Amino acid sequence: MENEKGIGFVTLLIVAFIVLVGIGIYYAYTIVVRPVQEITGDVIEQIKDGEIPEIPELPSVEKEISASVLAMHNAPEDCWIVYERKIYDFTNAEVHPNMAKAFYSHCGEVSGFEEAAKAKHSSSSEDRVSNFGDYVGGLIE
């Protein structure tokens, strides 16, 4: 009698395992495989037809960065700067005529740089910022 209970328990564990694996496979398919198939399906058809395929853009995931993470990048050798709630890495920025005052004095700070840049360069500041720094992500509060 005790052996039958053990077999029943083992059977139950095997069935539970199979169900969990099935659920995992289903979610992997719906989250990963199906979207990739939708994106690549048209490309494969274009190749079969002898056309040069248009590669669709994958959706981008905006990296969100908190003020506390921003604050850790507060030195010229690791300098992140905020402009219009976008964070740029100025660590390897091209040389600017007034690098220390224009950029490095604002490393890791939520505010200050944008106001100074707009006062000095008016509306063209965002283009200038993206020319000097590499976009890292958006600032969250």
N, CA, C and O atoms as CSV, one atom per row, in Angstrom:
chain,resi,resn,atom,element,x,y,z
A,1,MET,N,N,0.816,-1.192,0.000
A,1,MET,CA,C,0.000,0.000,0.000
A,1,MET,C,C,0.864,1.261,0.000
A,1,MET,O,O,0.582,2.226,-0.711
A,2,GLU,N,N,1.920,1.231,0.812
A,2,GLU,CA,C,2.804,2.376,0.898
A,2,GLU,C,C,3.550,2.584,-0.416
A,2,GLU,O,O,3.804,3.727,-0.795
A,3,ASN,N,N,3.904,1.524,-1.112
A,3,ASN,CA,C,4.590,1.590,-2.390
A,3,ASN,C,C,3.691,2.236,-3.445
A,3,ASN,O,O,4.181,2.977,-4.296
A,4,GLU,N,N,2.384,1.969,-3.402
A,4,GLU,CA,C,1.442,2.559,-4.346
A,4,GLU,C,C,1.346,4.071,-4.151
A,4,GLU,O,O,1.227,4.817,-5.123
A,5,LYS,N,N,1.398,4.524,-2.895
A,5,LYS,CA,C,1.371,5.967,-2.621
A,5,LYS,C,C,2.629,6.624,-3.182
A,5,LYS,O,O,2.564,7.726,-3.728
A,6,GLY,N,N,3.762,5.959,-3.050
A,6,GLY,CA,C,5.016,6.479,-3.585
A,6,GLY,C,C,4.980,6.593,-5.096
A,6,GLY,O,O,5.457,7.578,-5.659
A,7,ILE,N,N,4.420,5.596,-5.755
A,7,ILE,CA,C,4.297,5.610,-7.218
A,7,ILE,C,C,3.344,6.719,-7.641
A,7,ILE,O,O,3.603,7.413,-8.624
A,8,GLY,N,N,2.246,6.895,-6.915
A,8,GLY,CA,C,1.287,7.952,-7.226
A,8,GLY,C,C,1.918,9.336,-7.081
A,8,GLY,O,O,1.673,10.224,-7.898
A,9,PHE,N,N,2.723,9.513,-6.049
A,9,PHE,CA,C,3.393,10.790,-5.820
A,9,PHE,C,C,4.405,11.075,-6.928
A,9,PHE,O,O,4.478,12.198,-7.427
A,10,VAL,N,N,5.175,10.079,-7.309
A,10,VAL,CA,C,6.152,10.229,-8.390
A,10,VAL,C,C,5.437,10.558,-9.697
A,10,VAL,O,O,5.892,11.414,-10.455
A,11,THR,N,N,4.333,9.890,-9.961
A,11,THR,CA,C,3.546,10.164,-11.166
A,11,THR,C,C,3.047,11.604,-11.150
A,11,THR,O,O,3.096,12.297,-12.166
A,12,LEU,N,N,2.572,12.044,-10.002
A,12,LEU,CA,C,2.097,13.422,-9.864
A,12,LEU,C,C,3.234,14.410,-10.139
A,12,LEU,O,O,3.018,15.409,-10.825
A,13,LEU,N,N,4.427,14.156,-9.623
A,13,LEU,CA,C,5.570,15.021,-9.869
A,13,LEU,C,C,5.935,15.062,-11.353
A,13,LEU,O,O,6.241,16.123,-11.898
A,14,ILE,N,N,5.898,13.900,-11.996
A,14,ILE,CA,C,6.221,13.839,-13.431
A,14,ILE,C,C,5.201,14.639,-14.240
A,14,ILE,O,O,5.573,15.389,-15.142
A,15,VAL,N,N,3.932,14.482,-13.923
A,15,VAL,CA,C,2.875,15.219,-14.632
A,15,VAL,C,C,3.035,16.723,-14.400
A,15,VAL,O,O,2.911,17.510,-15.338
A,16,ALA,N,N,3.311,17.125,-13.152
A,16,ALA,CA,C,3.506,18.545,-12.852
A,16,ALA,C,C,4.697,19.097,-13.624
A,16,ALA,O,O,4.636,20.210,-14.146
A,17,PHE,N,N,5.768,18.334,-13.698
A,17,PHE,CA,C,6.951,18.749,-14.434
A,17,PHE,C,C,6.626,18.931,-15.914
A,17,PHE,O,O,7.030,19.923,-16.521
A,18,ILE,N,N,5.912,17.994,-16.488
A,18,ILE,CA,C,5.545,18.068,-17.907
A,18,ILE,C,C,4.673,19.291,-18.168
A,18,ILE,O,O,4.855,19.979,-19.172
A,19,VAL,N,N,3.738,19.563,-17.280
A,19,VAL,CA,C,2.862,20.729,-17.427
A,19,VAL,C,C,3.687,22.013,-17.360
A,19,VAL,O,O,3.506,22.907,-18.186
A,20,LEU,N,N,4.588,22.110,-16.390
A,20,LEU,CA,C,5.423,23.313,-16.260
A,20,LEU,C,C,6.325,23.504,-17.470
A,20,LEU,O,O,6.496,24.632,-17.934
A,21,VAL,N,N,6.897,22.441,-17.986
A,21,VAL,CA,C,7.725,22.540,-19.189
A,21,VAL,C,C,6.865,23.001,-20.362
A,21,VAL,O,O,7.297,23.837,-21.156
A,22,GLY,N,N,5.678,22.473,-20.475
A,22,GLY,CA,C,4.766,22.883,-21.549
A,22,GLY,C,C,4.424,24.357,-21.463
A,22,GLY,O,O,4.397,25.051,-22.479
A,23,ILE,N,N,4.162,24.840,-20.256
A,23,ILE,CA,C,3.859,26.266,-20.072
A,23,ILE,C,C,5.083,27.106,-20.454
A,23,ILE,O,O,4.950,28.138,-21.111
A,24,GLY,N,N,6.263,26.662,-20.043
A,24,GLY,CA,C,7.492,27.382,-20.392
A,24,GLY,C,C,7.702,27.453,-21.888
A,24,GLY,O,O,8.070,28.503,-22.415
A,25,ILE,N,N,7.477,26.363,-22.569
A,25,ILE,CA,C,7.635,26.333,-24.028
A,25,ILE,C,C,6.617,27.257,-24.686
A,25,ILE,O,O,6.946,27.983,-25.625
A,26,TYR,N,N,5.385,27.230,-24.195
A,26,TYR,CA,C,4.340,28.096,-24.757
A,26,TYR,C,C,4.743,29.568,-24.631
A,26,TYR,O,O,4.664,30.320,-25.603
A,27,TYR,N,N,5.178,29.981,-23.422
A,27,TYR,CA,C,5.547,31.378,-23.224
A,27,TYR,C,C,6.793,31.749,-24.024
A,27,TYR,O,O,6.868,32.852,-24.564
A,28,ALA,N,N,7.753,30.864,-24.107
A,28,ALA,CA,C,8.937,31.139,-24.922
A,28,ALA,C,C,8.526,31.353,-26.375
A,28,ALA,O,O,9.053,32.238,-27.048
A,29,TYR,N,N,7.598,30.552,-26.853
A,29,TYR,CA,C,7.128,30.677,-28.234
A,29,TYR,C,C,6.400,32.006,-28.442
A,29,TYR,O,O,6.667,32.712,-29.414
A,30,THR,N,N,5.478,32.351,-27.533
A,30,THR,CA,C,4.675,33.554,-27.735
A,30,THR,C,C,5.459,34.834,-27.497
A,30,THR,O,O,5.156,35.864,-28.100
A,31,ILE,N,N,6.461,34.786,-26.628
A,31,ILE,CA,C,7.212,35.997,-26.317
A,31,ILE,C,C,8.404,36.184,-27.248
A,31,ILE,O,O,8.733,37.317,-27.600
A,32,VAL,N,N,9.051,35.110,-27.649
A,32,VAL,CA,C,10.278,35.222,-28.440
A,32,VAL,C,C,10.081,34.775,-29.884
A,32,VAL,O,O,10.322,35.549,-30.810
A,33,VAL,N,N,9.657,33.566,-30.079
A,33,VAL,CA,C,9.642,32.974,-31.418
A,33,VAL,C,C,8.627,33.647,-32.333
A,33,VAL,O,O,8.977,34.046,-33.444
A,34,ARG,N,N,7.390,33.779,-31.898
A,34,ARG,CA,C,6.357,34.341,-32.777
A,34,ARG,C,C,6.691,35.756,-33.237
A,34,ARG,O,O,6.582,36.028,-34.432
A,35,PRO,N,N,7.099,36.688,-32.339
A,35,PRO,CA,C,7.456,38.025,-32.836
A,35,PRO,C,C,8.608,38.008,-33.830
A,35,PRO,O,O,8.600,38.770,-34.797
A,36,VAL,N,N,9.590,37.156,-33.608
A,36,VAL,CA,C,10.713,37.069,-34.546
A,36,VAL,C,C,10.222,36.531,-35.885
A,36,VAL,O,O,10.641,37.013,-36.937
A,37,GLN,N,N,9.341,35.537,-35.854
A,37,GLN,CA,C,8.795,34.991,-37.102
A,37,GLN,C,C,8.002,36.055,-37.849
A,37,GLN,O,O,8.068,36.126,-39.076
A,38,GLU,N,N,7.250,36.886,-37.120
A,38,GLU,CA,C,6.479,37.939,-37.782
A,38,GLU,C,C,7.402,38.940,-38.462
A,38,GLU,O,O,7.121,39.401,-39.568
A,39,ILE,N,N,8.497,39.274,-37.803
A,39,ILE,CA,C,9.433,40.246,-38.362
A,39,ILE,C,C,10.181,39.646,-39.541
A,39,ILE,O,O,10.356,40.305,-40.566
A,40,THR,N,N,10.627,38.397,-39.405
A,40,THR,CA,C,11.453,37.796,-40.453
A,40,THR,C,C,10.650,37.163,-41.580
A,40,THR,O,O,11.196,36.909,-42.654
A,41,GLY,N,N,9.364,36.903,-41.360
A,41,GLY,CA,C,8.549,36.246,-42.382
A,41,GLY,C,C,8.548,36.977,-43.702
A,41,GLY,O,O,8.734,36.357,-44.749
A,42,ASP,N,N,8.340,38.292,-43.679
A,42,ASP,CA,C,8.327,39.083,-44.906
A,42,ASP,C,C,9.692,39.084,-45.575
A,42,ASP,O,O,9.791,39.039,-46.801
A,43,VAL,N,N,10.737,39.136,-44.770
A,43,VAL,CA,C,12.097,39.142,-45.308
A,43,VAL,C,C,12.364,37.843,-46.056
A,43,VAL,O,O,12.922,37.867,-47.153
A,44,ILE,N,N,11.975,36.717,-45.482
A,44,ILE,CA,C,12.190,35.416,-46.122
A,44,ILE,C,C,11.417,35.337,-47.441
A,44,ILE,O,O,11.935,34.834,-48.438
A,45,GLU,N,N,10.196,35.828,-47.443
A,45,GLU,CA,C,9.399,35.820,-48.678
A,45,GLU,C,C,10.055,36.687,-49.754
A,45,GLU,O,O,10.067,36.314,-50.927
A,46,GLN,N,N,10.601,37.839,-49.361
A,46,GLN,CA,C,11.268,38.707,-50.331
A,46,GLN,C,C,12.498,38.017,-50.918
A,46,GLN,O,O,12.765,38.133,-52.114
A,47,ILE,N,N,13.242,37.304,-50.081
A,47,ILE,CA,C,14.425,36.585,-50.570
A,47,ILE,C,C,14.008,35.486,-51.535
A,47,ILE,O,O,14.644,35.302,-52.573
A,48,LYS,N,N,12.948,34.756,-51.208
A,48,LYS,CA,C,12.456,33.693,-52.087
A,48,LYS,C,C,12.045,34.246,-53.444
A,48,LYS,O,O,12.219,33.586,-54.469
A,49,ASP,N,N,11.491,35.475,-53.448
A,49,ASP,CA,C,11.056,36.095,-54.690
A,49,ASP,C,C,12.204,36.752,-55.452
A,49,ASP,O,O,11.988,37.352,-56.505
A,50,GLY,N,N,13.434,36.638,-54.919
A,50,GLY,CA,C,14.596,37.212,-55.591
A,50,GLY,C,C,14.760,38.698,-55.363
A,50,GLY,O,O,15.543,39.347,-56.056
A,51,GLU,N,N,14.040,39.244,-54.410
A,51,GLU,CA,C,14.133,40.675,-54.118
A,51,GLU,C,C,15.176,40.923,-53.040
A,51,GLU,O,O,15.551,40.019,-52.293
A,52,ILE,N,N,15.632,42.158,-52.977
A,52,ILE,CA,C,16.499,42.569,-51.873
A,52,ILE,C,C,15.551,42.964,-50.734
A,52,ILE,O,O,14.760,43.897,-50.870
A,53,PRO,N,N,15.641,42.261,-49.639
A,53,PRO,CA,C,14.664,42.505,-48.580
A,53,PRO,C,C,14.884,43.818,-47.832
A,53,PRO,O,O,16.004,44.305,-47.682
A,54,GLU,N,N,13.767,44.362,-47.375
A,54,GLU,CA,C,13.823,45.499,-46.472
A,54,GLU,C,C,13.827,44.908,-45.065
A,54,GLU,O,O,12.901,44.197,-44.675
A,55,ILE,N,N,14.855,45.204,-44.329
A,55,ILE,CA,C,14.954,44.686,-42.975
A,55,ILE,C,C,14.173,45.618,-42.049
A,55,ILE,O,O,14.505,46.798,-41.934
A,56,PRO,N,N,13.147,45.101,-41.395
A,56,PRO,CA,C,12.356,45.965,-40.507
A,56,PRO,C,C,13.154,46.348,-39.269
A,56,PRO,O,O,14.015,45.600,-38.805
A,57,GLU,N,N,12.848,47.533,-38.744
A,57,GLU,CA,C,13.513,47.976,-37.523
A,57,GLU,C,C,12.903,47.270,-36.336
A,57,GLU,O,O,11.682,47.157,-36.221
A,58,LEU,N,N,13.754,46.800,-35.464
A,58,LEU,CA,C,13.262,46.212,-34.227
A,58,LEU,C,C,12.900,47.335,-33.276
A,58,LEU,O,O,13.536,48.389,-33.292
A,59,PRO,N,N,11.885,47.125,-32.447
A,59,PRO,CA,C,11.529,48.174,-31.497
A,59,PRO,C,C,12.685,48.408,-30.518
A,59,PRO,O,O,13.315,47.464,-30.043
A,60,SER,N,N,12.946,49.680,-30.231
A,60,SER,CA,C,14.032,49.981,-29.307
A,60,SER,C,C,13.502,50.016,-27.878
A,60,SER,O,O,12.341,50.341,-27.630
A,61,VAL,N,N,14.355,49.683,-26.985
A,61,VAL,CA,C,13.998,49.715,-25.579
A,61,VAL,C,C,14.783,50.856,-24.956
A,61,VAL,O,O,16.012,50.819,-24.904
A,62,GLU,N,N,14.079,51.857,-24.490
A,62,GLU,CA,C,14.691,53.019,-23.883
A,62,GLU,C,C,15.226,52.642,-22.512
A,62,GLU,O,O,14.493,52.124,-21.670
A,63,LYS,N,N,16.478,52.899,-22.297
A,63,LYS,CA,C,17.073,52.640,-20.992
A,63,LYS,C,C,16.715,53.801,-20.079
A,63,LYS,O,O,16.927,54.963,-20.427
A,64,GLU,N,N,16.175,53.486,-18.916
A,64,GLU,CA,C,15.808,54.512,-17.950
A,64,GLU,C,C,16.844,54.541,-16.842
A,64,GLU,O,O,17.225,53.504,-16.300
A,65,ILE,N,N,17.294,55.747,-16.514
A,65,ILE,CA,C,18.370,55.914,-15.539
A,65,ILE,C,C,17.909,56.864,-14.449
A,65,ILE,O,O,17.366,57.933,-14.727
A,66,SER,N,N,18.130,56.464,-13.210
A,66,SER,CA,C,17.721,57.291,-12.068
A,66,SER,C,C,18.781,58.349,-11.777
A,66,SER,O,O,19.922,58.250,-12.228
A,67,ALA,N,N,18.377,59.363,-11.012
A,67,ALA,CA,C,19.302,60.424,-10.624
A,67,ALA,C,C,20.447,59.875,-9.775
A,67,ALA,O,O,21.566,60.384,-9.841
A,68,SER,N,N,20.174,58.841,-8.979
A,68,SER,CA,C,21.241,58.275,-8.141
A,68,SER,C,C,22.287,57.554,-8.983
A,68,SER,O,O,23.472,57.586,-8.651
A,69,VAL,N,N,21.869,56.905,-10.065
A,69,VAL,CA,C,22.836,56.263,-10.975
A,69,VAL,C,C,23.603,57.339,-11.734
A,69,VAL,O,O,24.819,57.239,-11.902
A,70,LEU,N,N,22.894,58.363,-12.191
A,70,LEU,CA,C,23.537,59.487,-12.875
A,70,LEU,C,C,24.629,60.099,-11.994
A,70,LEU,O,O,25.717,60.411,-12.477
A,71,ALA,N,N,24.339,60.266,-10.718
A,71,ALA,CA,C,25.275,60.908,-9.789
A,71,ALA,C,C,26.598,60.149,-9.663
A,71,ALA,O,O,27.608,60.738,-9.279
A,72,MET,N,N,26.606,58.859,-9.978
A,72,MET,CA,C,27.842,58.074,-9.905
A,72,MET,C,C,28.809,58.394,-11.048
A,72,MET,O,O,29.982,58.026,-10.989
A,73,HIS,N,N,28.326,59.068,-12.076
A,73,HIS,CA,C,29.140,59.392,-13.262
A,73,HIS,C,C,29.466,60.887,-13.224
A,73,HIS,O,O,28.990,61.662,-14.054
A,74,ASN,N,N,30.283,61.272,-12.246
A,74,ASN,CA,C,30.465,62.685,-11.920
A,74,ASN,C,C,31.900,63.190,-12.039
A,74,ASN,O,O,32.280,64.132,-11.344
A,75,ALA,N,N,32.688,62.586,-12.896
A,75,ALA,CA,C,34.080,62.998,-13.059
A,75,ALA,C,C,34.434,63.010,-14.543
A,75,ALA,O,O,33.787,62.322,-15.333
A,76,PRO,N,N,35.447,63.778,-14.935
A,76,PRO,CA,C,35.814,63.838,-16.357
A,76,PRO,C,C,36.114,62.470,-16.970
A,76,PRO,O,O,35.858,62.260,-18.156
A,77,GLU,N,N,36.649,61.545,-16.188
A,77,GLU,CA,C,36.949,60.215,-16.723
A,77,GLU,C,C,35.719,59.302,-16.757
A,77,GLU,O,O,35.798,58.176,-17.249
A,78,ASP,N,N,34.595,59.775,-16.241
A,78,ASP,CA,C,33.317,59.044,-16.267
A,78,ASP,C,C,32.216,60.080,-16.118
A,78,ASP,O,O,31.686,60.276,-15.024
A,79,CYS,N,N,31.870,60.743,-17.212
A,79,CYS,CA,C,31.026,61.937,-17.167
A,79,CYS,C,C,29.726,61.764,-17.949
A,79,CYS,O,O,29.727,61.653,-19.175
A,80,TRP,N,N,28.612,61.745,-17.204
A,80,TRP,CA,C,27.297,61.729,-17.834
A,80,TRP,C,C,26.630,63.067,-17.586
A,80,TRP,O,O,26.701,63.611,-16.484
A,81,ILE,N,N,25.975,63.600,-18.622
A,81,ILE,CA,C,25.345,64.915,-18.551
A,81,ILE,C,C,23.900,64.805,-19.038
A,81,ILE,O,O,23.598,64.028,-19.944
A,82,VAL,N,N,23.012,65.594,-18.423
A,82,VAL,CA,C,21.583,65.578,-18.773
A,82,VAL,C,C,21.248,66.785,-19.638
A,82,VAL,O,O,21.630,67.916,-19.337
A,83,TYR,N,N,20.526,66.515,-20.715
A,83,TYR,CA,C,19.981,67.580,-21.556
A,83,TYR,C,C,18.585,67.153,-21.994
A,83,TYR,O,O,18.419,66.123,-22.648
A,84,GLU,N,N,17.589,67.948,-21.631
A,84,GLU,CA,C,16.178,67.654,-21.918
A,84,GLU,C,C,15.807,66.233,-21.509
A,84,GLU,O,O,15.196,65.493,-22.280
A,85,ARG,N,N,16.183,65.862,-20.287
A,85,ARG,CA,C,15.871,64.583,-19.657
A,85,ARG,C,C,16.498,63.394,-20.387
A,85,ARG,O,O,16.134,62.245,-20.141
A,86,LYS,N,N,17.431,63.676,-21.276
A,86,LYS,CA,C,18.194,62.628,-21.950
A,86,LYS,C,C,19.607,62.659,-21.387
A,86,LYS,O,O,20.177,63.730,-21.178
A,87,ILE,N,N,20.164,61.487,-21.144
A,87,ILE,CA,C,21.495,61.406,-20.557
A,87,ILE,C,C,22.506,61.035,-21.647
A,87,ILE,O,O,22.302,60.108,-22.430
A,88,TYR,N,N,23.601,61.797,-21.662
A,88,TYR,CA,C,24.668,61.585,-22.639
A,88,TYR,C,C,25.969,61.300,-21.899
A,88,TYR,O,O,26.239,61.876,-20.845
A,89,ASP,N,N,26.767,60.406,-22.467
A,89,ASP,CA,C,28.077,60.083,-21.921
A,89,ASP,C,C,29.110,60.973,-22.609
A,89,ASP,O,O,29.332,60.876,-23.815
A,90,PHE,N,N,29.735,61.840,-21.813
A,90,PHE,CA,C,30.733,62.768,-22.332
A,90,PHE,C,C,32.143,62.333,-21.969
A,90,PHE,O,O,33.083,63.115,-22.107
A,91,THR,N,N,32.304,61.110,-21.513
A,91,THR,CA,C,33.616,60.620,-21.085
A,91,THR,C,C,34.649,60.743,-22.200
A,91,THR,O,O,35.774,61.179,-21.954
A,92,ASN,N,N,34.288,60.372,-23.397
A,92,ASN,CA,C,35.219,60.417,-24.530
A,92,ASN,C,C,34.820,61.488,-25.541
A,92,ASN,O,O,35.006,61.321,-26.746
A,93,ALA,N,N,34.275,62.579,-25.035
A,93,ALA,CA,C,33.789,63.640,-25.921
A,93,ALA,C,C,34.937,64.302,-26.673
A,93,ALA,O,O,36.071,64.365,-26.199
A,94,GLU,N,N,34.599,64.793,-27.866
A,94,GLU,CA,C,35.574,65.560,-28.630
A,94,GLU,C,C,35.956,66.797,-27.821
A,94,GLU,O,O,35.198,67.254,-26.965
A,95,VAL,N,N,37.107,67.315,-28.099
A,95,VAL,CA,C,37.584,68.485,-27.358
A,95,VAL,C,C,36.714,69.690,-27.690
A,95,VAL,O,O,36.421,69.969,-28.853
A,96,HIS,N,N,36.316,70.382,-26.659
A,96,HIS,CA,C,35.500,71.587,-26.759
A,96,HIS,C,C,36.379,72.737,-26.274
A,96,HIS,O,O,37.198,72.534,-25.378
A,97,PRO,N,N,36.237,73.929,-26.834
A,97,PRO,CA,C,37.094,75.046,-26.423
A,97,PRO,C,C,37.113,75.304,-24.908
A,97,PRO,O,O,38.112,75.779,-24.369
A,98,ASN,N,N,36.020,74.994,-24.240
A,98,ASN,CA,C,35.934,75.258,-22.808
A,98,ASN,C,C,35.437,74.003,-22.100
A,98,ASN,O,O,34.453,74.051,-21.361
A,99,MET,N,N,36.112,72.892,-22.323
A,99,MET,CA,C,35.662,71.575,-21.861
A,99,MET,C,C,35.347,71.524,-20.363
A,99,MET,O,O,34.280,71.051,-19.970
A,100,ALA,N,N,36.252,72.000,-19.543
A,100,ALA,CA,C,36.073,71.890,-18.088
A,100,ALA,C,C,34.829,72.640,-17.618
A,100,ALA,O,O,34.041,72.103,-16.840
A,101,LYS,N,N,34.652,73.853,-18.076
A,101,LYS,CA,C,33.506,74.663,-17.640
A,101,LYS,C,C,32.217,74.233,-18.343
A,101,LYS,O,O,31.164,74.131,-17.714
A,102,ALA,N,N,32.308,73.982,-19.647
A,102,ALA,CA,C,31.106,73.679,-20.424
A,102,ALA,C,C,30.521,72.314,-20.098
A,102,ALA,O,O,29.300,72.169,-20.036
A,103,PHE,N,N,31.366,71.309,-19.890
A,103,PHE,CA,C,30.858,69.959,-19.676
A,103,PHE,C,C,31.188,69.403,-18.302
A,103,PHE,O,O,30.288,69.031,-17.549
A,104,TYR,N,N,32.466,69.345,-17.972
A,104,TYR,CA,C,32.885,68.605,-16.784
A,104,TYR,C,C,32.341,69.179,-15.479
A,104,TYR,O,O,32.247,68.453,-14.489
A,105,SER,N,N,31.992,70.424,-15.451
A,105,SER,CA,C,31.430,70.987,-14.222
A,105,SER,C,C,29.998,70.500,-13.979
A,105,SER,O,O,29.436,70.747,-12.912
A,106,HIS,N,N,29.410,69.816,-14.954
A,106,HIS,CA,C,28.028,69.341,-14.835
A,106,HIS,C,C,27.911,67.816,-14.804
A,106,HIS,O,O,26.801,67.284,-14.842
A,107,CYS,N,N,29.024,67.117,-14.737
A,107,CYS,CA,C,28.997,65.646,-14.731
A,107,CYS,C,C,28.187,65.122,-13.549
A,107,CYS,O,O,28.405,65.526,-12.407
A,108,GLY,N,N,27.255,64.223,-13.834
A,108,GLY,CA,C,26.482,63.568,-12.786
A,108,GLY,C,C,25.386,64.413,-12.177
A,108,GLY,O,O,24.746,63.977,-11.219
A,109,GLU,N,N,25.145,65.602,-12.693
A,109,GLU,CA,C,24.125,66.497,-12.135
A,109,GLU,C,C,22.851,66.457,-12.973
A,109,GLU,O,O,22.900,66.362,-14.200
A,110,VAL,N,N,21.711,66.530,-12.289
A,110,VAL,CA,C,20.416,66.503,-12.973
A,110,VAL,C,C,20.173,67.813,-13.716
A,110,VAL,O,O,19.609,67.804,-14.811
A,111,SER,N,N,20.584,68.924,-13.143
A,111,SER,CA,C,20.311,70.217,-13.777
A,111,SER,C,C,21.578,71.060,-13.846
A,111,SER,O,O,22.592,70.742,-13.225
A,112,GLY,N,N,21.498,72.126,-14.604
A,112,GLY,CA,C,22.611,73.057,-14.730
A,112,GLY,C,C,23.161,73.115,-16.140
A,112,GLY,O,O,23.327,74.197,-16.703
A,113,PHE,N,N,23.443,71.961,-16.712
A,113,PHE,CA,C,24.034,71.932,-18.049
A,113,PHE,C,C,23.069,72.459,-19.105
A,113,PHE,O,O,23.449,73.267,-19.952
A,114,GLU,N,N,21.836,72.006,-19.053
A,114,GLU,CA,C,20.861,72.398,-20.081
A,114,GLU,C,C,20.670,73.912,-20.105
A,114,GLU,O,O,20.647,74.524,-21.173
A,115,GLU,N,N,20.535,74.507,-18.934
A,115,GLU,CA,C,20.340,75.949,-18.853
A,115,GLU,C,C,21.545,76.698,-19.426
A,115,GLU,O,O,21.396,77.665,-20.173
A,116,ALA,N,N,22.737,76.230,-19.061
A,116,ALA,CA,C,23.957,76.880,-19.562
A,116,ALA,C,C,24.092,76.720,-21.074
A,116,ALA,O,O,24.471,77.663,-21.769
A,117,ALA,N,N,23.784,75.535,-21.579
A,117,ALA,CA,C,23.907,75.284,-23.019
A,117,ALA,C,C,22.911,76.119,-23.814
A,117,ALA,O,O,23.253,76.668,-24.862
A,118,LYS,N,N,21.683,76.215,-23.320
A,118,LYS,CA,C,20.665,76.999,-24.035
A,118,LYS,C,C,20.984,78.492,-23.993
A,118,LYS,O,O,20.726,79.213,-24.956
A,119,ALA,N,N,21.542,78.949,-22.882
A,119,ALA,CA,C,21.908,80.360,-22.785
A,119,ALA,C,C,23.034,80.699,-23.758
A,119,ALA,O,O,23.067,81.793,-24.320
A,120,LYS,N,N,23.942,79.769,-23.951
A,120,LYS,CA,C,25.105,80.010,-24.806
A,120,LYS,C,C,24.811,79.767,-26.286
A,120,LYS,O,O,25.293,80.505,-27.145
A,121,HIS,N,N,24.013,78.722,-26.587
A,121,HIS,CA,C,23.841,78.310,-27.989
A,121,HIS,C,C,22.401,78.328,-28.493
A,121,HIS,O,O,22.158,77.865,-29.608
A,122,SER,N,N,21.466,78.821,-27.757
A,122,SER,CA,C,20.046,78.923,-28.114
A,122,SER,C,C,19.444,77.565,-28.482
A,122,SER,O,O,19.697,76.576,-27.794
A,123,SER,N,N,18.659,77.504,-29.545
A,123,SER,CA,C,17.879,76.305,-29.851
A,123,SER,C,C,18.677,75.174,-30.495
A,123,SER,O,O,18.179,74.051,-30.575
A,124,SER,N,N,19.873,75.431,-30.946
A,124,SER,CA,C,20.652,74.383,-31.620
A,124,SER,C,C,21.430,73.513,-30.638
A,124,SER,O,O,22.259,72.704,-31.054
A,125,SER,N,N,21.177,73.667,-29.359
A,125,SER,CA,C,21.971,72.966,-28.345
A,125,SER,C,C,21.825,71.452,-28.397
A,125,SER,O,O,22.805,70.737,-28.186
A,126,GLU,N,N,20.623,70.944,-28.673
A,126,GLU,CA,C,20.456,69.488,-28.658
A,126,GLU,C,C,21.322,68.825,-29.717
A,126,GLU,O,O,21.922,67.782,-29.458
A,127,ASP,N,N,21.396,69.406,-30.892
A,127,ASP,CA,C,22.270,68.844,-31.925
A,127,ASP,C,C,23.726,68.883,-31.480
A,127,ASP,O,O,24.480,67.940,-31.719
A,128,ARG,N,N,24.107,69.952,-30.848
A,128,ARG,CA,C,25.487,70.075,-30.373
A,128,ARG,C,C,25.780,69.032,-29.297
A,128,ARG,O,O,26.852,68.427,-29.287
A,129,VAL,N,N,24.826,68.823,-28.393
A,129,VAL,CA,C,25.012,67.854,-27.308
A,129,VAL,C,C,25.195,66.457,-27.887
A,129,VAL,O,O,26.104,65.732,-27.482
A,130,SER,N,N,24.340,66.076,-28.829
A,130,SER,CA,C,24.447,64.737,-29.408
A,130,SER,C,C,25.708,64.579,-30.254
A,130,SER,O,O,26.166,63.457,-30.468
A,131,ASN,N,N,26.279,65.688,-30.739
A,131,ASN,CA,C,27.544,65.616,-31.474
A,131,ASN,C,C,28.724,65.334,-30.549
A,131,ASN,O,O,29.697,64.699,-30.957
A,132,PHE,N,N,28.642,65.802,-29.312
A,132,PHE,CA,C,29.751,65.627,-28.376
A,132,PHE,C,C,29.611,64.382,-27.529
A,132,PHE,O,O,30.602,63.699,-27.266
A,133,GLY,N,N,28.378,64.067,-27.089
A,133,GLY,CA,C,28.185,62.932,-26.185
A,133,GLY,C,C,27.416,61.803,-26.829
A,133,GLY,O,O,26.693,62.004,-27.805
A,134,ASP,N,N,27.578,60.605,-26.274
A,134,ASP,CA,C,26.858,59.421,-26.746
A,134,ASP,C,C,25.607,59.230,-25.892
A,134,ASP,O,O,25.681,59.249,-24.664
A,135,TYR,N,N,24.467,59.046,-26.539
A,135,TYR,CA,C,23.207,58.887,-25.807
A,135,TYR,C,C,23.243,57.617,-24.971
A,135,TYR,O,O,23.612,56.549,-25.460
A,136,VAL,N,N,22.853,57.742,-23.698
A,136,VAL,CA,C,22.848,56.615,-22.781
A,136,VAL,C,C,21.425,56.164,-22.479
A,136,VAL,O,O,21.143,54.966,-22.502
A,137,GLY,N,N,20.527,57.096,-22.197
A,137,GLY,CA,C,19.147,56.738,-21.846
A,137,GLY,C,C,18.413,57.952,-21.326
A,137,GLY,O,O,18.915,59.075,-21.362
A,138,GLY,N,N,17.195,57.693,-20.834
A,138,GLY,CA,C,16.357,58.764,-20.326
A,138,GLY,C,C,16.423,58.859,-18.808
A,138,GLY,O,O,16.600,57.853,-18.121
A,139,LEU,N,N,16.282,60.057,-18.300
A,139,LEU,CA,C,16.305,60.300,-16.854
A,139,LEU,C,C,14.922,60.038,-16.276
A,139,LEU,O,O,13.922,60.553,-16.775
A,140,ILE,N,N,14.872,59.232,-15.218
A,140,ILE,CA,C,13.613,59.001,-14.497
A,140,ILE,C,C,13.762,59.565,-13.097
A,140,ILE,O,O,14.870,59.783,-12.606
A,141,GLU,N,N,12.623,59.795,-12.471
A,141,GLU,CA,C,12.676,60.319,-11.103
A,141,GLU,C,C,12.206,59.310,-10.111
A,141,GLU,O,O,12.185,59.586,-8.912
